[in-house]
Amino acid sequence: PAPSAPVEGSSKTIDADVSSLLGELLGLTLEHTGKAAVMSVASPGRPPRFNKYSGVVEWRNALFLWVNIGGADYTNAFSNGGERITWFGGSRMHRDSPVIQRLLSSTSRTSPPPPHPVLLFCRLPGEPYACLGRVWAHEADLDASPVRVVWDLEDVPRIRRHPQASKTLERMLAHK
């Protein structure tokens, strides 16, 4: 079945403030915990409605990918010195899920670049999220259950040049 129309006031109907997330906030841990804190920063004023249980939030102009690092329930892991991360989709995500299709079509390395960046937000157990920038699909196993995607992190060089952001990334890399 075709996806239903977005609900008024949902993230799918408005633009995220991608420029601030990729600018002054890149690599920094936010002040408050939870996805709602990220949504408030990404949409100053009234935060949009979204499904807090999903590992992906769709905006009109971007997608946010939520990743928990460490903890007994999470097998997401960094590799290549923090330049890649393996992500596992939710139990309802599969090859034909509209959100999986949008994620992968938004991260193909084509010219011109895709119109909707995918931004990676990671957190350690009990801590606020940090925006680790744009990701590109390196490889995907869409037949796995759950779906598995290895993402390349585009903005890691910029994060490493910022002392506080670099510390955030290093803490996540050290956490097993």
GUVONU-709477 format. One line per field, with one value per residue: residue number from 0; residue in three letters; chain; x, y, z of N, C-alpha, C in turn. Coordinates in nm, 3 decimals. Layout:
resi = (NUM, ...) .
resn = (ALA, ...) .
chain = (A, ...) .
npx = (X, ...) .
npy = (Y, ...) .
npz = (Z, ...) .
capx = (X, ...) .
capy = (Y, ...) .
capz = (Z, ...) .
cpx = (X, ...) .
cpy = (Y, ...) .
cpz = (Z, ...) .
REM end
This chain:
resi = (0, 1, 2, 3, 4, 5, 6, 7, 8, 9, 10, 11, 12, 13, 14, 15, 16, 17, 18, 19, 20, 21, 22, 23, 24, 25, 26, 27, 28, 29, 30, 31, 32, 33, 34, 35, 36, 37, 38, 39, 40, 41, 42, 43, 44, 45, 46, 47, 48, 49, 50, 51, 52, 53, 54, 55, 56, 57, 58, 59, 60, 61, 62, 63, 64, 65, 66, 67, 68, 69, 70, 71, 72, 73, 74, 75, 76, 77, 78, 79, 80, 81, 82, 83, 84, 85, 86, 87, 88, 89, 90, 91, 92, 93, 94, 95, 96, 97, 98, 99, 100, 101, 102, 103, 104, 105, 106, 107, 108, 109, 110, 111, 112, 113, 114, 115, 116, 117, 118, 119, 120, 121, 122, 123, 124, 125, 126, 127, 128, 129, 130, 131, 132, 133, 134, 135, 136, 137, 138, 139, 140, 141, 142, 143, 144, 145, 146, 147, 148, 149, 150, 151, 152, 153, 154, 155, 156, 157, 158, 159, 160, 161, 162, 163, 164, 165, 166, 167, 168, 169, 170, 171, 172, 173, 174, 175) .
resn = (PRO, ALA, PRO, SER, ALA, PRO, VAL, GLU, GLY, SER, SER, LYS, THR, ILE, ASP, ALA, ASP, VAL, SER, SER, LEU, LEU, GLY, GLU, LEU, LEU, GLY, LEU, THR, LEU, GLU, HIS, THR, GLY, LYS, ALA, ALA, VAL, MET, SER, VAL, ALA, SER, PRO, GLY, ARG, PRO, PRO, ARG, PHE, ASN, LYS, TYR, SER, GLY, VAL, VAL, GLU, TRP, ARG, ASN, ALA, LEU, PHE, LEU, TRP, VAL, ASN, ILE, GLY, GLY, ALA, ASP, TYR, THR, ASN, ALA, PHE, SER, ASN, GLY, GLY, GLU, ARG, ILE, THR, TRP, PHE, GLY, GLY, SER, ARG, MET, HIS, ARG, ASP, SER, PRO, VAL, ILE, GLN, ARG, LEU, LEU, SER, SER, THR, SER, ARG, THR, SER, PRO, PRO, PRO, PRO, HIS, PRO, VAL, LEU, LEU, PHE, CYS, ARG, LEU, PRO, GLY, GLU, PRO, TYR, ALA, CYS, LEU, GLY, ARG, VAL, TRP, ALA, HIS, GLU, ALA, ASP, LEU, ASP, ALA, SER, PRO, VAL, ARG, VAL, VAL, TRP, ASP, LEU, GLU, ASP, VAL, PRO, ARG, ILE, ARG, ARG, HIS, PRO, GLN, ALA, SER, LYS, THR, LEU, GLU, ARG, MET, LEU, ALA, HIS, LYS) .
chain = (A, A, A, A, A, A, A, A, A, A, A, A, A, A, A, A, A, A, A, A, A, A, A, A, A, A, A, A, A, A, A, A, A, A, A, A, A, A, A, A, A, A, A, A, A, A, A, A, A, A, A, A, A, A, A, A, A, A, A, A, A, A, A, A, A, A, A, A, A, A, A, A, A, A, A, A, A, A, A, A, A, A, A, A, A, A, A, A, A, A, A, A, A, A, A, A, A, A, A, A, A, A, A, A, A, A, A, A, A, A, A, A, A, A, A, A, A, A, A, A, A, A, A, A, A, A, A, A, A, A, A, A, A, A, A, A, A, A, A, A, A, A, A, A, A, A, A, A, A, A, A, A, A, A, A, A, A, A, A, A, A, A, A, A, A, A, A, A, A, A, A, A, A, A, A, A) .
npx = (0.082, 0.033, 0.215, 0.060, -0.069, 0.133, 0.092, -0.046, 0.175, 0.366, 0.706, 0.754, 0.634, 0.771, 1.080, 1.397, 1.647, 1.910, 2.151, 2.246, 2.285, 2.488, 2.674, 2.758, 2.683, 2.782, 2.904, 2.891, 2.769, 2.432, 2.254, 2.034, 1.877, 1.743, 1.534, 1.348, 1.480, 1.669, 1.494, 1.378, 1.595, 1.644, 1.421, 1.346, 1.125, 0.813, 0.840, 0.819, 0.575, 0.657, 0.760, 0.877, 0.972, 1.081, 1.374, 1.442, 1.380, 1.179, 1.204, 1.091, 1.307, 1.524, 1.665, 1.678, 1.888, 1.883, 2.106, 2.205, 2.483, 2.674, 2.578, 2.370, 2.165, 2.224, 2.382, 2.509, 2.796, 3.107, 3.357, 3.665, 3.816, 3.621, 3.510, 3.313, 2.995, 2.800, 2.464, 2.153, 1.832, 1.493, 1.258, 1.040, 1.129, 1.221, 1.338, 1.151, 1.038, 0.913, 1.067, 1.322, 1.380, 1.384, 1.596, 1.815, 1.805, 1.858, 2.118, 2.285, 2.584, 2.579, 2.586, 2.413, 2.434, 2.215, 1.894, 1.816, 1.977, 2.105, 2.127, 2.331, 2.268, 2.405, 2.429, 2.556, 2.475, 2.215, 2.288, 2.285, 2.209, 2.444, 2.512, 2.657, 2.691, 2.664, 2.576, 2.658, 2.545, 2.741, 2.739, 2.468, 2.260, 1.982, 1.831, 1.868, 1.750, 1.727, 1.728, 2.047, 2.280, 2.582, 2.727, 2.905, 3.069, 3.063, 3.145, 3.342, 3.621, 3.594, 3.481, 3.693, 3.870, 3.771, 3.810, 3.631, 3.422, 3.570, 3.644, 3.395, 3.339, 3.557, 3.499, 3.271, 3.377, 3.541, 3.368, 3.233) .
npy = (-0.120, 0.230, 0.494, 0.684, 1.022, 1.285, 1.384, 1.688, 1.921, 1.732, 1.607, 1.541, 1.738, 1.974, 2.166, 2.069, 2.234, 2.205, 2.334, 2.452, 2.223, 2.097, 2.288, 2.488, 2.298, 2.050, 1.738, 1.790, 1.714, 1.739, 1.958, 1.852, 1.531, 1.271, 1.216, 1.416, 1.647, 1.682, 1.720, 1.963, 2.138, 2.115, 2.224, 2.514, 2.691, 2.559, 2.222, 1.955, 1.690, 1.346, 1.002, 0.870, 0.619, 0.513, 0.438, 0.619, 0.947, 1.123, 1.421, 1.701, 1.792, 1.633, 1.340, 1.187, 0.976, 0.763, 0.639, 0.420, 0.372, 0.118, -0.066, -0.344, -0.410, -0.310, -0.340, -0.178, -0.052, 0.123, 0.149, 0.147, 0.350, 0.525, 0.626, 0.483, 0.328, 0.059, -0.005, -0.120, -0.172, -0.117, -0.366, -0.372, -0.279, -0.335, -0.452, -0.333, -0.126, 0.204, 0.401, 0.287, 0.272, 0.548, 0.632, 0.495, 0.590, 0.854, 0.854, 0.769, 0.786, 1.003, 1.226, 1.510, 1.571, 1.392, 1.533, 1.528, 1.516, 1.257, 1.260, 1.164, 1.074, 1.004, 0.838, 0.770, 0.529, 0.663, 0.926, 1.253, 1.302, 1.339, 1.514, 1.357, 1.423, 1.400, 1.099, 0.827, 0.550, 0.271, -0.006, -0.238, -0.478, -0.591, -0.813, -0.919, -0.972, -0.794, -0.533, -0.439, -0.179, -0.039, 0.258, 0.535, 0.798, 1.123, 1.369, 1.335, 1.419, 1.699, 1.701, 1.597, 1.809, 1.990, 2.053, 1.987, 1.845, 1.639, 1.502, 1.404, 1.221, 1.043, 0.936, 0.790, 0.606, 0.461, 0.331, 0.021) .
npz = (0.000, -0.061, 0.105, 0.367, 0.367, 0.506, 0.848, 0.960, 1.105, 1.156, 1.140, 0.876, 0.729, 0.749, 0.729, 0.851, 1.047, 0.906, 0.850, 1.094, 1.246, 1.106, 1.129, 1.381, 1.574, 1.508, 1.597, 1.868, 2.193, 2.276, 2.502, 2.644, 2.713, 2.499, 2.207, 2.157, 2.237, 2.034, 1.821, 1.894, 1.874, 1.604, 1.494, 1.564, 1.781, 1.774, 1.834, 1.595, 1.542, 1.584, 1.550, 1.829, 1.874, 1.650, 1.455, 1.269, 1.157, 0.943, 0.764, 0.571, 0.426, 0.495, 0.656, 0.974, 1.146, 1.414, 1.652, 1.899, 2.106, 2.244, 2.541, 2.636, 2.462, 2.211, 1.903, 1.730, 1.572, 1.547, 1.289, 1.099, 1.227, 1.318, 1.092, 0.977, 1.042, 1.159, 1.125, 1.243, 1.128, 1.245, 1.371, 1.200, 0.962, 0.629, 0.307, 0.123, 0.265, 0.281, 0.419, 0.430, 0.158, 0.102, 0.266, 0.147, -0.119, -0.072, -0.004, -0.199, -0.382, -0.600, -0.884, -0.964, -0.602, -0.375, -0.283, -0.017, 0.276, 0.495, 0.831, 1.101, 1.430, 1.735, 2.054, 2.381, 2.639, 2.836, 2.787, 2.621, 2.267, 1.993, 1.697, 1.433, 1.176, 0.812, 0.640, 0.419, 0.235, 0.251, 0.227, 0.209, 0.361, 0.271, 0.289, 0.533, 0.869, 1.145, 0.888, 0.767, 0.752, 0.646, 0.712, 0.571, 0.731, 0.654, 0.766, 0.959, 0.939, 0.978, 1.235, 1.383, 1.378, 1.560, 1.895, 2.121, 1.993, 1.881, 2.113, 2.192, 1.984, 2.018, 2.273, 2.209, 2.029, 2.198, 2.361, 2.430) .
capx = (0.000, 0.103, 0.219, -0.044, -0.024, 0.188, 0.002, -0.014, 0.260, 0.468, 0.836, 0.750, 0.573, 0.853, 1.223, 1.488, 1.755, 2.028, 2.273, 2.301, 2.331, 2.616, 2.763, 2.806, 2.647, 2.838, 2.990, 2.874, 2.659, 2.331, 2.239, 1.930, 1.869, 1.625, 1.511, 1.274, 1.577, 1.722, 1.387, 1.363, 1.707, 1.632, 1.303, 1.322, 0.983, 0.735, 0.893, 0.721, 0.536, 0.738, 0.752, 0.999, 1.014, 1.145, 1.516, 1.458, 1.278, 1.175, 1.169, 1.068, 1.436, 1.633, 1.630, 1.764, 1.912, 1.915, 2.187, 2.253, 2.615, 2.696, 2.460, 2.348, 2.064, 2.261, 2.499, 2.564, 2.939, 3.193, 3.474, 3.752, 3.854, 3.508, 3.463, 3.198, 2.915, 2.701, 2.332, 2.049, 1.699, 1.393, 1.199, 0.940, 1.196, 1.265, 1.379, 1.050, 0.985, 0.936, 1.174, 1.449, 1.400, 1.422, 1.731, 1.915, 1.807, 1.914, 2.259, 2.366, 2.684, 2.553, 2.605, 2.429, 2.406, 2.073, 1.840, 1.783, 2.083, 2.076, 2.213, 2.348, 2.268, 2.447, 2.438, 2.595, 2.363, 2.176, 2.343, 2.221, 2.258, 2.534, 2.502, 2.786, 2.695, 2.602, 2.620, 2.634, 2.539, 2.859, 2.683, 2.343, 2.207, 1.837, 1.766, 1.889, 1.644, 1.684, 1.807, 2.177, 2.345, 2.709, 2.728, 3.026, 3.047, 3.130, 3.193, 3.439, 3.739, 3.557, 3.463, 3.825, 3.938, 3.711, 3.852, 3.521, 3.354, 3.660, 3.632, 3.267, 3.358, 3.650, 3.427, 3.182, 3.460, 3.599, 3.260, 3.202) .
capy = (0.000, 0.358, 0.559, 0.784, 1.161, 1.327, 1.451, 1.829, 1.942, 1.627, 1.641, 1.522, 1.854, 2.094, 2.151, 2.071, 2.332, 2.124, 2.415, 2.466, 2.091, 2.069, 2.400, 2.504, 2.185, 1.926, 1.663, 1.827, 1.653, 1.839, 1.986, 1.768, 1.395, 1.228, 1.257, 1.542, 1.756, 1.701, 1.776, 2.104, 2.212, 2.110, 2.301, 2.615, 2.725, 2.444, 2.099, 1.879, 1.557, 1.240, 0.874, 0.858, 0.479, 0.476, 0.467, 0.717, 1.052, 1.186, 1.562, 1.734, 1.817, 1.552, 1.225, 1.172, 0.836, 0.756, 0.522, 0.403, 0.310, 0.048, -0.122, -0.485, -0.428, -0.243, -0.397, -0.079, -0.041, 0.201, 0.083, 0.237, 0.465, 0.616, 0.676, 0.399, 0.271, -0.040, 0.026, -0.220, -0.113, -0.171, -0.496, -0.356, -0.228, -0.438, -0.405, -0.251, -0.020, 0.336, 0.475, 0.226, 0.317, 0.690, 0.638, 0.451, 0.679, 0.981, 0.840, 0.716, 0.885, 1.039, 1.367, 1.593, 1.500, 1.377, 1.655, 1.513, 1.448, 1.173, 1.301, 1.061, 1.116, 0.893, 0.865, 0.665, 0.501, 0.765, 1.058, 1.320, 1.273, 1.429, 1.502, 1.322, 1.470, 1.329, 0.962, 0.768, 0.404, 0.202, -0.134, -0.269, -0.614, -0.570, -0.943, -0.953, -0.932, -0.669, -0.475, -0.389, -0.085, 0.018, 0.397, 0.616, 0.927, 1.223, 1.487, 1.301, 1.507, 1.828, 1.677, 1.576, 1.939, 2.066, 1.980, 1.930, 1.747, 1.524, 1.427, 1.332, 1.107, 0.947, 0.866, 0.691, 0.499, 0.382, 0.260, -0.110) .
capz = (0.000, -0.066, 0.235, 0.388, 0.363, 0.634, 0.941, 0.983, 1.222, 1.169, 1.083, 0.730, 0.665, 0.768, 0.706, 0.965, 1.039, 0.878, 0.851, 1.229, 1.291, 1.040, 1.157, 1.518, 1.661, 1.458, 1.686, 2.008, 2.265, 2.309, 2.645, 2.704, 2.661, 2.426, 2.068, 2.157, 2.247, 1.899, 1.738, 1.933, 1.816, 1.458, 1.454, 1.667, 1.791, 1.818, 1.775, 1.519, 1.587, 1.524, 1.620, 1.909, 1.881, 1.524, 1.443, 1.162, 1.149, 0.811, 0.749, 0.430, 0.360, 0.550, 0.740, 1.092, 1.182, 1.557, 1.682, 2.036, 2.109, 2.370, 2.606, 2.604, 2.356, 2.087, 1.837, 1.636, 1.601, 1.459, 1.231, 1.021, 1.307, 1.334, 0.963, 0.938, 1.149, 1.119, 1.182, 1.222, 1.125, 1.337, 1.337, 1.092, 0.842, 0.535, 0.175, 0.055, 0.352, 0.222, 0.484, 0.386, 0.021, 0.104, 0.322, 0.049, -0.235, -0.028, 0.030, -0.309, -0.422, -0.739, -0.917, -0.846, -0.477, -0.342, -0.224, 0.125, 0.349, 0.611, 0.942, 1.202, 1.571, 1.821, 2.198, 2.474, 2.730, 2.932, 2.754, 2.507, 2.133, 1.923, 1.551, 1.374, 1.038, 0.700, 0.613, 0.288, 0.243, 0.198, 0.185, 0.276, 0.351, 0.282, 0.314, 0.674, 0.961, 1.083, 0.779, 0.813, 0.661, 0.689, 0.668, 0.574, 0.794, 0.571, 0.837, 1.063, 0.938, 1.040, 1.379, 1.444, 1.389, 1.669, 2.016, 2.200, 1.909, 1.869, 2.239, 2.187, 1.894, 2.079, 2.380, 2.147, 1.972, 2.307, 2.432, 2.370) .
cpx = (0.086, 0.105, 0.110, 0.017, 0.030, 0.085, 0.049, 0.067, 0.365, 0.597, 0.837, 0.697, 0.657, 1.000, 1.299, 1.594, 1.888, 2.156, 2.330, 2.353, 2.466, 2.717, 2.810, 2.777, 2.711, 2.933, 2.974, 2.754, 2.561, 2.316, 2.142, 1.925, 1.741, 1.614, 1.438, 1.368, 1.638, 1.617, 1.365, 1.473, 1.692, 1.515, 1.271, 1.176, 0.911, 0.791, 0.784, 0.684, 0.623, 0.720, 0.883, 1.051, 1.085, 1.293, 1.547, 1.346, 1.291, 1.129, 1.141, 1.202, 1.551, 1.575, 1.727, 1.769, 1.958, 1.992, 2.232, 2.385, 2.632, 2.566, 2.436, 2.256, 2.107, 2.388, 2.555, 2.710, 3.011, 3.304, 3.553, 3.785, 3.744, 3.453, 3.347, 3.124, 2.818, 2.574, 2.236, 1.913, 1.606, 1.329, 1.098, 1.001, 1.245, 1.295, 1.281, 0.989, 1.013, 1.052, 1.311, 1.480, 1.446, 1.564, 1.836, 1.919, 1.866, 2.062, 2.340, 2.463, 2.671, 2.585, 2.488, 2.394, 2.256, 2.023, 1.819, 1.895, 2.028, 2.177, 2.212, 2.352, 2.299, 2.446, 2.489, 2.479, 2.339, 2.224, 2.267, 2.283, 2.360, 2.515, 2.642, 2.789, 2.627, 2.662, 2.581, 2.633, 2.663, 2.818, 2.557, 2.307, 2.058, 1.762, 1.783, 1.768, 1.706, 1.777, 1.936, 2.236, 2.475, 2.715, 2.868, 2.991, 3.129, 3.200, 3.293, 3.564, 3.710, 3.540, 3.599, 3.902, 3.884, 3.738, 3.737, 3.447, 3.439, 3.654, 3.503, 3.281, 3.448, 3.584, 3.336, 3.262, 3.514, 3.493, 3.226, 3.072) .
cpy = (0.126, 0.421, 0.666, 0.923, 1.200, 1.403, 1.595, 1.844, 1.834, 1.673, 1.629, 1.644, 1.981, 2.061, 2.155, 2.178, 2.257, 2.207, 2.433, 2.333, 2.056, 2.181, 2.396, 2.387, 2.052, 1.863, 1.694, 1.757, 1.763, 1.851, 1.890, 1.631, 1.374, 1.285, 1.391, 1.662, 1.787, 1.768, 1.924, 2.190, 2.221, 2.192, 2.403, 2.661, 2.604, 2.318, 2.020, 1.748, 1.455, 1.114, 0.853, 0.715, 0.432, 0.513, 0.569, 0.820, 1.117, 1.331, 1.585, 1.745, 1.729, 1.428, 1.221, 1.024, 0.834, 0.627, 0.527, 0.326, 0.243, -0.001, -0.263, -0.505, -0.374, -0.303, -0.303, -0.057, 0.045, 0.112, 0.188, 0.364, 0.568, 0.671, 0.593, 0.356, 0.170, -0.013, -0.085, -0.153, -0.179, -0.298, -0.487, -0.305, -0.345, -0.373, -0.306, -0.143, 0.116, 0.412, 0.418, 0.271, 0.464, 0.706, 0.605, 0.540, 0.815, 0.973, 0.774, 0.825, 0.912, 1.185, 1.409, 1.516, 1.492, 1.500, 1.647, 1.441, 1.359, 1.213, 1.195, 1.125, 0.993, 0.937, 0.742, 0.643, 0.614, 0.905, 1.122, 1.277, 1.379, 1.406, 1.474, 1.346, 1.379, 1.190, 0.921, 0.617, 0.345, 0.065, -0.159, -0.415, -0.603, -0.700, -0.988, -0.909, -0.916, -0.626, -0.420, -0.298, -0.040, 0.157, 0.455, 0.751, 1.032, 1.333, 1.458, 1.388, 1.644, 1.812, 1.666, 1.708, 2.025, 1.993, 1.915, 1.822, 1.621, 1.438, 1.346, 1.207, 1.002, 0.870, 0.758, 0.575, 0.406, 0.296, 0.130, -0.162) .
cpz = (0.000, 0.072, 0.246, 0.385, 0.501, 0.718, 0.960, 1.112, 1.243, 1.104, 0.931, 0.656, 0.678, 0.742, 0.838, 0.941, 1.025, 0.890, 0.992, 1.282, 1.230, 1.062, 1.301, 1.610, 1.619, 1.559, 1.834, 2.069, 2.301, 2.460, 2.713, 2.638, 2.581, 2.285, 2.061, 2.166, 2.110, 1.810, 1.768, 1.873, 1.664, 1.406, 1.563, 1.665, 1.846, 1.753, 1.703, 1.587, 1.514, 1.607, 1.697, 1.918, 1.754, 1.527, 1.336, 1.174, 1.012, 0.824, 0.601, 0.356, 0.408, 0.618, 0.856, 1.126, 1.327, 1.584, 1.828, 2.030, 2.245, 2.430, 2.555, 2.484, 2.220, 2.029, 1.731, 1.672, 1.498, 1.404, 1.153, 1.099, 1.323, 1.203, 0.908, 1.062, 1.089, 1.197, 1.147, 1.230, 1.225, 1.284, 1.223, 0.962, 0.758, 0.401, 0.112, 0.143, 0.288, 0.287, 0.446, 0.244, 0.017, 0.161, 0.216, -0.074, -0.200, 0.001, -0.080, -0.353, -0.572, -0.760, -1.003, -0.719, -0.451, -0.268, -0.073, 0.199, 0.460, 0.716, 1.050, 1.341, 1.655, 1.966, 2.271, 2.571, 2.831, 2.903, 2.639, 2.374, 2.088, 1.774, 1.497, 1.224, 0.938, 0.682, 0.472, 0.305, 0.176, 0.146, 0.266, 0.255, 0.379, 0.302, 0.458, 0.756, 1.099, 0.969, 0.839, 0.707, 0.725, 0.626, 0.673, 0.634, 0.721, 0.652, 0.948, 1.056, 1.003, 1.191, 1.447, 1.459, 1.503, 1.800, 2.093, 2.120, 1.895, 1.996, 2.242, 2.101, 1.958, 2.193, 2.321, 2.088, 2.080, 2.377, 2.360, 2.425) .
REM end
